[in-house]
Amino acid sequence: MIGVSEGLVFAEQAGLDVKQFVEAVRGGAGGSMAMELFGGRMIERDFRPGGYAEYMVKDLAMCVDVVEEGEDVERIAVLPGAALAMQLFSAMVANGDGKIGSQGIISVIQRLNGK
C-alpha cells in the first residue's frame, strides 16, 4: 500500500496522468496486487474500508512490540518496514482517518509532500 501510494504521489508530482501511470506499470515489475485492488480507489479517493487503518496500527504494533520486547533475540527478525508502516498508519489515525480503509495511507504520503 505504501509503495503504491508513493508511486501515485510521485506520478502526480511529476505531472503524469496517474491513471496512465498505473496502466503503464501494472503489468511489469512495478505492478502488484495492492495496485490492482486499490490503485483506482486511491486515485478516486475511495477510502471505504475493507479493513480500518486503526487495525493496521494494532496489528503492526504487535509485530514491532515482539521485536522490541523479545527475550530470545537471536530468533526474532528485525522488521524496519513494519516499524515504518506502523508510524505512517499511526499518522493516518492521528489525522482522524483511523476509520477509513488502509488504502487511505496515500493521504499521509500526500501530506508529507505538501498536498
N, CA, C and O atoms as a DFTB+ gen file, in Angstrom:
460 C
 N C O
     1  1       0.823      -1.194       0.000
     2  2       0.000       0.000       0.000
     3  2       0.869       1.262       0.000
     4  3       0.592       2.241      -0.693
     5  1       1.918       1.196       0.797
     6  2       2.794       2.362       0.879
     7  2       3.517       2.565      -0.445
     8  3       3.642       3.696      -0.913
     9  1       3.992       1.490      -1.049
    10  2       4.661       1.599      -2.343
    11  2       3.737       2.122      -3.428
    12  3       4.143       2.950      -4.243
    13  1       2.505       1.649      -3.445
    14  2       1.523       2.143      -4.422
    15  2       1.258       3.625      -4.172
    16  3       1.201       4.417      -5.112
    17  1       1.098       3.995      -2.908
    18  2       0.870       5.399      -2.564
    19  2       2.014       6.274      -3.034
    20  3       1.798       7.331      -3.627
    21  1       3.233       5.829      -2.769
    22  2       4.391       6.613      -3.185
    23  2       4.472       6.718      -4.702
    24  3       4.797       7.781      -5.232
    25  1       4.186       5.643      -5.397
    26  2       4.201       5.677      -6.856
    27  2       3.180       6.651      -7.411
    28  3       3.476       7.402      -8.341
    29  1       1.984       6.643      -6.851
    30  2       0.933       7.547      -7.329
    31  2       1.262       9.001      -7.027
    32  3       1.041       9.878      -7.862
    33  1       1.789       9.256      -5.833
    34  2       2.162      10.630      -5.488
    35  2       3.330      11.091      -6.364
    36  3       3.349      12.232      -6.827
    37  1       4.298      10.204      -6.589
    38  2       5.412      10.524      -7.485
    39  2       4.891      10.903      -8.867
    40  3       5.284      11.928      -9.424
    41  1       4.012      10.081      -9.413
    42  2       3.470      10.330     -10.753
    43  2       2.725      11.656     -10.798
    44  3       2.882      12.434     -11.739
    45  1       1.917      11.910      -9.781
    46  2       1.150      13.152      -9.737
    47  2       2.086      14.363      -9.643
    48  3       1.908      15.347     -10.361
    49  1       3.081      14.285      -8.758
    50  2       4.028      15.401      -8.590
    51  2       4.829      15.639      -9.872
    52  3       5.211      16.771     -10.168
    53  1       5.081      14.564     -10.632
    54  2       5.839      14.683     -11.885
    55  2       4.973      15.184     -13.035
    56  3       5.465      15.393     -14.144
    57  1       3.678      15.378     -12.768
    58  2       2.778      15.884     -13.800
    59  2       2.236      14.812     -14.730
    60  3       1.697      15.121     -15.792
    61  1       2.377      13.553     -14.333
    62  2       1.874      12.461     -15.171
    63  2       0.390      12.228     -14.924
    64  3      -0.137      12.587     -13.870
    65  1      -0.259      11.643     -15.873
    66  2      -1.632      11.189     -15.692
    67  2      -1.550       9.913     -14.852
    68  3      -1.014       8.902     -15.305
    69  1      -2.084       9.963     -13.627
    70  2      -1.901       8.828     -12.715
    71  2      -2.593       7.561     -13.211
    72  3      -2.123       6.458     -12.935
    73  1      -3.682       7.700     -13.925
    74  2      -4.352       6.510     -14.470
    75  2      -3.481       5.860     -15.542
    76  3      -3.379       4.634     -15.599
    77  1      -2.853       6.674     -16.390
    78  2      -1.934       6.133     -17.395
    79  2      -0.707       5.526     -16.731
    80  3      -0.187       4.511     -17.194
    81  1      -0.246       6.140     -15.656
    82  2       0.891       5.599     -14.908
    83  2       0.581       4.192     -14.409
    84  3       1.394       3.281     -14.563
    85  1      -0.592       4.018     -13.813
    86  2      -0.990       2.696     -13.311
    87  2      -1.039       1.695     -14.460
    88  3      -0.543       0.576     -14.326
    89  1      -1.624       2.082     -15.574
    90  2      -1.699       1.185     -16.728
    91  2      -0.305       0.805     -17.231
    92  3      -0.074      -0.329     -17.649
    93  1       0.615       1.764     -17.187
    94  2       1.959       1.517     -17.702
    95  2       2.759       0.559     -16.818
    96  3       3.550      -0.235     -17.327
    97  1       2.561       0.626     -15.504
    98  2       3.391      -0.185     -14.609
    99  2       2.714      -1.458     -14.115
   100  3       3.389      -2.344     -13.591
   101  1       1.419      -1.568     -14.265
   102  2       0.690      -2.694     -13.654
   103  2       1.111      -4.063     -14.153
   104  3       1.059      -5.025     -13.387
   105  1       1.520      -4.189     -15.386
   106  2       1.880      -5.490     -15.930
   107  2       3.335      -5.869     -15.738
   108  3       3.727      -6.998     -16.030
   109  1       4.142      -4.935     -15.249
   110  2       5.567      -5.215     -15.080
   111  2       5.937      -5.419     -13.628
   112  3       5.084      -5.690     -12.782
   113  1       7.219      -5.286     -13.357
   114  2       7.738      -5.495     -12.005
   115  2       7.188      -4.473     -11.015
   116  3       7.165      -4.735      -9.813
   117  1       6.750      -3.324     -11.496
   118  2       6.186      -2.302     -10.619
   119  2       4.740      -2.561     -10.229
   120  3       4.198      -1.883      -9.355
   121  1       4.115      -3.538     -10.873
   122  2       2.733      -3.862     -10.553
   123  2       2.640      -4.719      -9.305
   124  3       3.622      -5.333      -8.888
   125  1       1.454      -4.758      -8.709
   126  2       1.248      -5.563      -7.509
   127  2      -0.247      -5.805      -7.328
   128  3      -1.076      -5.153      -7.963
   129  1      -0.570      -6.735      -6.467
   130  2      -1.973      -6.981      -6.146
   131  2      -2.578      -5.753      -5.463
   132  3      -3.741      -5.418      -5.692
   133  1      -1.782      -5.084      -4.623
   134  2      -2.273      -3.865      -3.972
   135  2      -2.639      -2.812      -5.014
   136  3      -3.644      -2.116      -4.875
   137  1      -1.818      -2.699      -6.057
   138  2      -2.113      -1.742      -7.114
   139  2      -3.389      -2.146      -7.848
   140  3      -4.237      -1.303      -8.143
   141  1      -3.521      -3.434      -8.138
   142  2      -4.717      -3.924      -8.833
   143  2      -5.982      -3.656      -8.026
   144  3      -6.983      -3.178      -8.559
   145  1      -5.924      -3.968      -6.740
   146  2      -7.113      -3.860      -5.898
   147  2      -7.418      -2.435      -5.454
   148  3      -8.583      -2.057      -5.333
   149  1      -6.374      -1.642      -5.209
   150  2      -6.596      -0.351      -4.559
   151  2      -6.109       0.861      -5.335
   152  3      -6.430       1.989      -4.960
   153  1      -5.334       0.664      -6.418
   154  2      -4.814       1.804      -7.172
   155  2      -5.913       2.746      -7.642
   156  3      -5.840       3.954      -7.421
   157  1      -6.917       2.196      -8.283
   158  2      -8.030       3.019      -8.767
   159  2      -8.781       3.685      -7.633
   160  3      -9.193       4.840      -7.743
   161  1      -8.959       2.961      -6.548
   162  2      -9.652       3.535      -5.387
   163  2      -8.850       4.678      -4.785
   164  3      -9.417       5.678      -4.346
   165  1      -7.531       4.530      -4.766
   166  2      -6.685       5.610      -4.249
   167  2      -6.785       6.843      -5.140
   168  3      -6.903       7.966      -4.649
   169  1      -6.738       6.625      -6.447
   170  2      -6.841       7.741      -7.389
   171  2      -8.167       8.464      -7.219
   172  3      -8.218       9.694      -7.241
   173  1      -9.228       7.707      -7.052
   174  2     -10.571       8.287      -6.916
   175  2     -10.882       8.744      -5.491
   176  3     -11.956       9.284      -5.225
   177  1      -9.925       8.522      -4.571
   178  2     -10.089       8.860      -3.153
   179  2     -11.289       8.126      -2.550
   180  3     -12.045       8.680      -1.750
   181  1     -11.436       6.886      -2.952
   182  2     -12.463       5.999      -2.404
   183  2     -11.817       5.231      -1.255
   184  3     -11.142       4.222      -1.464
   185  1     -12.032       5.718      -0.064
   186  2     -11.386       5.148       1.109
   187  2     -12.345       4.318       1.960
   188  3     -12.134       4.141       3.160
   189  1     -13.408       3.809       1.317
   190  2     -14.302       2.915       2.065
   191  2     -13.479       1.755       2.605
   192  3     -12.673       1.168       1.884
   193  1     -13.682       1.433       3.856
   194  2     -12.819       0.418       4.472
   195  2     -13.181      -1.015       4.104
   196  3     -14.349      -1.393       4.023
   197  1     -12.140      -1.783       3.889
   198  2     -12.241      -3.234       3.899
   199  2     -11.683      -3.651       5.250
   200  3     -12.171      -4.583       5.890
   201  1     -10.658      -2.942       5.658
   202  2     -10.063      -3.049       6.987
   203  2      -9.690      -1.651       7.421
   204  3      -9.148      -0.877       6.633
   205  1      -9.971      -1.324       8.652
   206  2      -9.695       0.029       9.150
   207  2      -8.198       0.274       9.314
   208  3      -7.439      -0.633       9.654
   209  1      -7.796       1.495       9.070
   210  2      -6.402       1.881       9.264
   211  2      -5.977       1.672      10.715
   212  3      -4.841       1.278      10.979
   213  1      -6.875       1.933      11.645
   214  2      -6.506       1.769      13.057
   215  2      -6.182       0.312      13.392
   216  3      -5.400       0.047      14.305
   217  1      -6.773      -0.629      12.661
   218  2      -6.442      -2.042      12.873
   219  2      -5.044      -2.357      12.343
   220  3      -4.352      -3.225      12.876
   221  1      -4.638      -1.654      11.303
   222  2      -3.282      -1.835      10.785
   223  2      -2.272      -1.425      11.857
   224  3      -1.252      -2.088      12.044
   225  1      -2.565      -0.323      12.560
   226  2      -1.673       0.134      13.622
   227  2      -1.582      -0.934      14.704
   228  3      -0.489      -1.262      15.167
   229  1      -2.728      -1.475      15.105
   230  2      -2.764      -2.516      16.141
   231  2      -1.957      -3.731      15.700
   232  3      -1.125      -4.234      16.455
   233  1      -2.196      -4.198      14.497
   234  2      -1.522      -5.399      14.007
   235  2      -0.018      -5.182      13.840
   236  3       0.785      -6.032      14.224
   237  1       0.351      -4.054      13.272
   238  2       1.777      -3.760      13.091
   239  2       2.469      -3.570      14.434
   240  3       3.626      -3.958      14.596
   241  1       1.769      -2.974      15.398
   242  2       2.353      -2.781      16.732
   243  2       2.662      -4.119      17.383
   244  3       3.665      -4.247      18.084
   245  1       1.816      -5.115      17.160
   246  2       2.096      -6.440      17.724
   247  2       3.408      -6.994      17.161
   248  3       4.196      -7.589      17.896
   249  1       3.637      -6.802      15.875
   250  2       4.890      -7.274      15.264
   251  2       6.088      -6.521      15.806
   252  3       7.098      -7.121      16.172
   253  1       5.970      -5.218      15.855
   254  2       7.086      -4.384      16.294
   255  2       7.358      -4.605      17.778
   256  3       8.516      -4.650      18.192
   257  1       6.303      -4.743      18.586
   258  2       6.484      -4.974      20.023
   259  2       7.189      -6.291      20.296
   260  3       7.992      -6.379      21.225
   261  1       6.907      -7.306      19.509
   262  2       7.598      -8.591      19.676
   263  2       9.088      -8.394      19.478
   264  3       9.897      -8.950      20.221
   265  1       9.451      -7.611      18.488
   266  2      10.861      -7.346      18.211
   267  2      11.483      -6.572      19.375
   268  3      12.598      -6.879      19.797
   269  1      10.773      -5.575      19.892
   270  2      11.321      -4.734      20.959
   271  2      11.368      -5.451      22.305
   272  3      12.280      -5.213      23.097
   273  1      10.398      -6.325      22.577
   274  2      10.292      -6.954      23.882
   275  2      10.822      -8.381      23.934
   276  3      10.821      -9.007      24.993
   277  1      11.269      -8.889      22.809
   278  2      11.679     -10.283      22.751
   279  2      12.857     -10.601      23.642
   280  3      13.830      -9.851      23.720
   281  1      12.745     -11.733      24.313
   282  2      13.836     -12.183      25.176
   283  2      14.834     -13.019      24.392
   284  3      16.039     -12.936      24.629
   285  1      14.345     -13.813      23.471
   286  2      15.200     -14.684      22.674
   287  2      15.582     -13.938      21.396
   288  3      15.096     -14.253      20.310
   289  1      16.448     -12.958      21.542
   290  2      16.758     -12.002      20.490
   291  2      17.255     -12.667      19.204
   292  3      16.986     -12.167      18.112
   293  1      17.968     -13.773      19.318
   294  2      18.500     -14.428      18.129
   295  2      17.407     -14.977      17.230
   296  3      17.632     -15.151      16.032
   297  1      16.237     -15.251      17.771
   298  2      15.158     -15.851      16.996
   299  2      14.156     -14.826      16.463
   300  3      13.195     -15.195      15.788
   301  1      14.368     -13.572      16.754
   302  2      13.410     -12.538      16.353
   303  2      13.982     -11.752      15.174
   304  3      15.122     -11.287      15.213
   305  1      13.183     -11.617      14.144
   306  2      13.597     -10.852      12.963
   307  2      13.402      -9.365      13.214
   308  3      12.419      -8.955      13.832
   309  1      14.324      -8.575      12.742
   310  2      14.192      -7.121      12.785
   311  2      13.303      -6.728      11.607
   312  3      13.542      -7.156      10.478
   313  1      12.287      -5.922      11.864
   314  2      11.293      -5.569      10.843
   315  2      11.209      -4.050      10.669
   316  3      10.238      -3.435      11.109
   317  1      12.212      -3.439      10.034
   318  2      12.175      -1.978       9.879
   319  2      11.010      -1.498       9.016
   320  3      10.472      -0.415       9.245
   321  1      10.624      -2.290       8.038
   322  2       9.491      -1.898       7.200
   323  2       8.198      -1.864       7.991
   324  3       7.375      -0.967       7.804
   325  1       8.013      -2.840       8.878
   326  2       6.812      -2.867       9.725
   327  2       6.793      -1.671      10.661
   328  3       5.740      -1.077      10.894
   329  1       7.964      -1.312      11.203
   330  2       8.040      -0.155      12.094
   331  2       7.695       1.134      11.351
   332  3       6.975       1.985      11.873
   333  1       8.213       1.273      10.131
   334  2       7.902       2.460       9.328
   335  2       6.426       2.494       8.965
   336  3       5.781       3.538       9.060
   337  1       5.892       1.348       8.548
   338  2       4.464       1.281       8.208
   339  2       3.618       1.648       9.421
   340  3       2.625       2.364       9.288
   341  1       3.998       1.167      10.599
   342  2       3.246       1.493      11.805
   343  2       3.253       3.001      12.046
   344  3       2.229       3.575      12.418
   345  1       4.398       3.643      11.837
   346  2       4.469       5.096      12.015
   347  2       3.557       5.821      11.028
   348  3       2.855       6.760      11.403
   349  1       3.566       5.389       9.772
   350  2       2.743       6.048       8.762
   351  2       1.256       5.834       9.030
   352  3       0.466       6.771       8.916
   353  1       0.873       4.612       9.383
   354  2      -0.531       4.365       9.707
   355  2      -0.934       5.072      10.998
   356  3      -2.080       5.501      11.134
   357  1      -0.008       5.196      11.945
   358  2      -0.288       5.957      13.175
   359  2      -0.548       7.421      12.845
   360  3      -1.419       8.049      13.448
   361  1       0.204       7.971      11.887
   362  2      -0.027       9.348      11.447
   363  2      -1.418       9.478      10.838
   364  3      -2.109      10.476      11.044
   365  1      -1.812       8.469      10.095
   366  2      -3.145       8.465       9.493
   367  2      -4.218       8.523      10.579
   368  3      -5.167       9.302      10.480
   369  1      -4.066       7.704      11.606
   370  2      -5.014       7.693      12.720
   371  2      -4.988       9.033      13.438
   372  3      -6.043       9.569      13.778
   373  1      -3.800       9.586      13.675
   374  2      -3.674      10.882      14.351
   375  2      -4.338      11.998      13.553
   376  3      -4.807      12.981      14.127
   377  1      -4.378      11.849      12.238
   378  2      -5.037      12.844      11.378
   379  2      -6.551      12.663      11.347
   380  3      -7.246      13.376      10.623
   381  1      -7.063      11.716      12.126
   382  2      -8.512      11.490      12.183
   383  2      -9.023      10.506      11.162
   384  3     -10.230      10.422      10.939
   385  1      -8.127       9.752      10.531
   386  2      -8.514       8.845       9.460
   387  2      -8.435       7.369       9.855
   388  3      -8.245       6.508       8.996
   389  1      -8.576       7.080      11.123
   390  2      -8.467       5.701      11.589
   391  2      -9.575       4.781      11.140
   392  3      -9.393       3.564      11.104
   393  1     -10.730       5.341      10.793
   394  2     -11.885       4.526      10.399
   395  2     -12.052       4.403       8.897
   396  3     -13.057       3.871       8.426
   397  1     -11.079       4.888       8.137
   398  2     -11.158       4.695       6.687
   399  2     -10.282       3.515       6.305
   400  3      -9.521       3.004       7.126
   401  1     -10.392       3.090       5.070
   402  2      -9.638       1.939       4.601
   403  2      -8.146       2.189       4.576
   404  3      -7.686       3.328       4.491
   405  1      -7.406       1.110       4.651
   406  2      -5.947       1.230       4.679
   407  2      -5.394       1.865       3.402
   408  3      -4.281       2.392       3.414
   409  1      -6.153       1.825       2.296
   410  2      -5.696       2.491       1.070
   411  2      -5.625       4.002       1.259
   412  3      -5.027       4.698       0.439
   413  1      -6.228       4.517       2.329
   414  2      -6.139       5.943       2.638
   415  2      -4.749       6.373       3.067
   416  3      -4.514       7.558       3.304
   417  1      -3.820       5.421       3.172
   418  2      -2.434       5.756       3.521
   419  2      -1.859       6.751       2.524
   420  3      -0.911       7.470       2.843
   421  1      -2.417       6.800       1.335
   422  2      -1.948       7.783       0.349
   423  2      -2.111       9.203       0.873
   424  3      -1.351      10.091       0.489
   425  1      -3.092       9.431       1.746
   426  2      -3.297      10.777       2.300
   427  2      -2.110      11.215       3.150
   428  3      -1.781      12.401       3.181
   429  1      -1.463      10.276       3.841
   430  2      -0.276      10.607       4.643
   431  2       0.882      10.965       3.716
   432  3       1.589      11.946       3.944
   433  1       1.069      10.163       2.670
   434  2       2.153      10.444       1.719
   435  2       1.915      11.788       1.043
   436  3       2.859      12.546       0.824
   437  1       0.666      12.088       0.712
   438  2       0.354      13.379       0.090
   439  2       0.635      14.517       1.061
   440  3       1.200      15.536       0.664
   441  1       0.252      14.364       2.327
   442  2       0.521      15.412       3.324
   443  2       2.021      15.649       3.463
   444  3       2.470      16.791       3.567
   445  1       2.790      14.567       3.465
   446  2       4.245      14.709       3.566
   447  2       4.820      15.473       2.376
   448  3       5.900      16.056       2.463
   449  1       4.094      15.464       1.274
   450  2       4.517      16.163       0.056
   451  2       3.786      17.482      -0.161
   452  3       3.803      18.032      -1.263
   453  1       3.148      17.984       0.882
   454  2       2.510      19.300       0.817
   455  2       1.190      19.334       0.078
   456  3       0.761      20.402      -0.358
   457  1       0.526      18.183      -0.076
   458  2      -0.767      18.136      -0.792
   459  2      -1.906      18.032       0.188
   460  3      -3.067      17.982      -0.219
